[in-house]
Amino acid sequence: MDFEIKIIEFLQAGRTPFFDVAFQVISLIGSFVGAVALVILFLFTKRKYAFWFLFTYGFTYLAQSLLKTTIQRERPFNVSDTIMNIGDTVTSFSMPSGHVACATMIAIFFGAFLFSIYKKKGQRVWVVLALTLYVGLVMLSRMYLGKHFLTDVLAGAGLSIVFGILGLLLMRLWDKRKKKNENSNGNT
């Protein structure tokens, strides 16, 4: 944990009012605000993505809440006097990061949505790079703000990667089954 404290101390050593505000905004976009914006986008474009995102993120949220309660890891600003709590006061436990779990799920489903639109390899590379940067900035923001350790943000991302892949697989299986049923009903 000393190494993780050093990372946060390093990030906070470059603290400025601009970064304080910027990282709070980035954290907000990686929370329910980003999730709501994505669901609204999906409702106007591909509704099935809205359902599957909410379904999958619901299970991810439950899992991360259970893990927080089970692990009961204190927040960095509660563990070390050298780490400041920047922004809102948080009273829940630290492991895994809910913001990073949310941001990662947003990135996975938004990425899948964009892949359904952009078919060229170069376009898809840019999508992956942009969404990876987004998740990376949310991870960085959570550590800069003193809310999470490195392992907390990695656990949040890992949790959403597992559930996100399962959610996308279920969505594809559902689509295949639906098409199969439509084809068999159309041929009778």
C-alpha positions in Angstrom: 0.0 0.0 0.0 3.0 2.3 0.5 3.6 2.3 -3.3 0.0 3.2 -3.9 0.1 6.1 -1.4 3.3 7.4 -3.2 1.4 7.4 -6.5 -1.4 9.6 -5.0 1.1 11.8 -3.3 2.9 12.3 -6.6 -0.3 13.1 -8.4 -1.4 15.6 -5.7 2.1 17.2 -5.6 1.1 18.8 -8.9 -2.2 20.0 -7.6 -3.7 23.2 -9.0 -7.2 24.7 -8.9 -7.5 23.9 -12.6 -6.7 20.2 -12.1 -9.0 20.1 -9.0 -12.0 21.2 -11.1 -11.0 19.3 -14.3 -10.6 16.0 -12.4 -13.9 16.5 -10.6 -15.6 17.0 -13.9 -13.9 14.0 -15.4 -15.1 11.9 -12.4 -18.6 13.2 -12.9 -18.6 12.1 -16.5 -17.4 8.7 -15.4 -20.4 8.4 -13.0 -24.2 8.3 -13.4 -24.0 11.5 -15.5 -22.1 9.7 -18.2 -24.4 6.6 -17.9 -27.5 8.7 -18.2 -26.1 10.5 -21.2 -25.3 7.2 -22.9 -28.7 5.7 -22.2 -30.4 8.8 -23.7 -28.2 8.5 -26.8 -29.1 4.8 -27.1 -32.8 5.5 -26.7 -32.6 7.8 -29.7 -30.4 5.5 -31.8 -30.4 1.8 -30.9 -32.8 1.0 -28.0 -31.5 -2.5 -27.4 -28.2 -1.0 -26.3 -30.0 1.0 -23.6 -31.6 -2.1 -22.2 -28.5 -4.2 -22.3 -26.3 -1.4 -20.9 -28.7 -0.9 -18.0 -29.1 -4.7 -17.4 -25.3 -5.3 -17.5 -24.4 -2.2 -15.4 -27.1 -3.2 -12.9 -25.3 -6.4 -12.2 -21.9 -4.7 -12.2 -23.2 -2.1 -9.7 -24.5 -4.9 -7.4 -21.2 -6.7 -7.6 -19.1 -3.7 -6.9 -21.4 -2.7 -3.9 -21.0 -6.2 -2.5 -17.3 -6.2 -2.9 -17.0 -2.7 -1.2 -19.0 -4.0 1.7 -17.1 -7.3 1.9 -13.5 -5.9 1.5 -14.1 -2.7 3.5 -11.0 -1.0 2.3 -10.6 2.6 3.7 -10.2 5.5 1.3 -6.7 6.8 0.7 -7.5 10.2 2.5 -8.5 8.1 5.5 -5.4 6.0 5.5 -2.7 8.7 5.1 -2.5 12.2 6.5 -0.4 13.2 3.4 -3.4 12.5 1.0 -6.0 15.2 0.6 -9.7 14.5 -0.1 -10.4 16.9 -3.0 -14.0 17.6 -3.8 -17.1 15.9 -2.4 -17.0 13.9 0.8 -17.2 10.1 0.3 -18.2 7.8 3.2 -18.4 4.4 1.5 -15.4 2.1 1.1 -12.8 2.2 -1.6 -12.4 -1.1 -3.3 -13.4 -1.4 -6.2 -13.9 2.1 -7.7 -17.6 2.5 -8.7 -16.7 5.5 -10.9 -14.2 3.5 -12.9 -16.6 0.5 -13.1 -19.2 2.9 -14.5 -16.8 4.6 -16.9 -15.5 1.2 -18.1 -19.0 -0.1 -18.8 -19.8 3.1 -20.6 -16.7 2.6 -22.8 -17.5 -1.0 -23.5 -21.1 -0.4 -24.6 -20.3 2.9 -26.4 -17.4 1.2 -28.1 -19.7 -1.7 -29.3 -22.2 0.8 -30.5 -19.6 2.8 -32.4 -18.2 -0.5 -33.9 -21.6 -1.2 -35.3 -21.3 2.2 -37.2 -17.6 2.3 -38.0 -16.4 -0.7 -39.9 -13.0 0.4 -41.0 -10.0 -0.7 -39.0 -8.6 2.8 -38.7 -11.8 4.2 -37.4 -12.1 1.4 -34.8 -8.5 2.0 -33.7 -9.5 5.7 -32.9 -12.6 4.5 -31.1 -10.5 2.2 -28.9 -7.9 4.8 -28.2 -10.4 7.5 -27.3 -12.4 5.3 -25.0 -9.2 3.9 -23.4 -8.1 7.5 -22.8 -11.5 8.3 -21.3 -11.3 5.4 -18.8 -7.7 6.2 -18.1 -8.6 9.8 -17.2 -11.4 8.6 -14.9 -8.9 6.3 -13.2 -6.4 9.1 -12.9 -9.0 11.5 -11.5 -10.1 9.1 -8.8 -6.5 8.8 -7.6 -5.7 12.5 -7.9 -8.8 13.4 -5.9 -7.6 11.1 -3.2 -10.7 8.8 -3.4 -9.0 5.5 -4.6 -5.8 3.6 -4.7 -4.4 2.2 -8.0 -5.7 -1.3 -7.1 -9.2 0.1 -6.5 -9.4 1.6 -10.0 -7.9 -1.5 -11.6 -10.4 -3.7 -9.8 -13.3 -1.4 -10.9 -12.1 -1.6 -14.5 -11.6 -5.4 -14.3 -15.0 -6.0 -12.9 -16.7 -4.0 -15.7 -14.6 -5.7 -18.3 -15.8 -9.1 -17.1 -19.5 -8.1 -16.8 -19.3 -5.9 -20.0 -18.1 -8.8 -22.1 -20.8 -11.1 -20.7 -23.4 -8.4 -21.3 -22.4 -8.0 -25.0 -22.3 -11.8 -25.4 -25.8 -12.1 -24.0 -27.0 -9.3 -26.3 -25.5 -11.0 -29.4 -27.0 -14.4 -28.3 -30.4 -12.7 -27.8 -30.2 -11.2 -31.3 -29.2 -14.5 -32.9 -32.0 -16.3 -31.1 -34.5 -13.6 -32.1 -33.4 -13.8 -35.8 -33.6 -17.6 -35.7 -37.1 -17.4 -34.4 -38.1 -14.8 -36.9 -36.7 -16.9 -39.7 -38.4 -20.1 -38.6 -41.7 -18.2 -38.1 -41.4 -16.7 -41.6 -40.7 -20.0 -43.3 -43.7 -21.8 -41.9 
